[in-house]
Amino acid sequence: MELFQACREAGIGVVAASEHVGPPRLHRAVPALSARLVVSLGAPIEVQYDGHARHMQAVVAGLMRPGAVTPSLTLRSNQPTVYVELSPLAMHRLTEMPLGELDAGGIDVDALLPWVSRLNEELATHPAEQREWLMRVRLLERLERANQTTVPQDALEPLKIIAASGGRVSVEELARHAHLSPRHLRYVMRRALGIGPKFASRVARLAAAVSRAGDGADSWARIAAESGYHDQSHLVRDFNDLMQTTPSAWLAEERRNLQGWRRPSP
């Protein structure tokens, strides 16, 4: 089976190997309905979350939580990193930890996945252009050997629908699809994932808006309308609540990382 297809089926999403060049700068995690693994092949990563800063060689993070903004990393020169997005189920199978207990701000990988330290050493011996491929191969091997632990499909399927729709599906529609009452759907998702459908939809909407901005949409008003917001002010509030920044400030921080970037008009 072709590697990328096998990875998709196993729940391995984006894998990116990169190295920041220049003075240290802040990088905010983009809201997403996925779990994440970030490893540094140089100095430890500085992670800022919920008012605290920690330094870890590799970080595993779960789904966002209500009441806390996304974590941020301090990117430093000569600090190669490999970033991986994992489906909630894939992360659960790797860590065997309940998703509702997996810290969204990041847990030191040594506590959950001690084999990652050996993988770090292996990645460091390979050229930068081979690291993404190697990370995919090693994660796929681990998932193939992992226990078939389960997360209720009544929680996972609505989460997939929310992500695919960009957060534009009502709780009532999700409940009908899952053959549950809205109240029971909220209970199932919160128990299995640590978040309910309403908050998951907020995350998905902001992720969709961020993607449109990165693709070069021509105005924030248009981005808001196309992403399911009532108006531009609604979008600005979610940027502040979930990322503790404004849309324009975020673009200024991330412009070097965005392909085809151009600043949307106010």
Summary of the structure (lengths in Angstrom):
residues: 266
radius of gyration: 18.4
end to end distance: 46.6
largest distance: 52.7
contacts: 845
relative contact order: 0.14
helix: 49%
strand: 17%
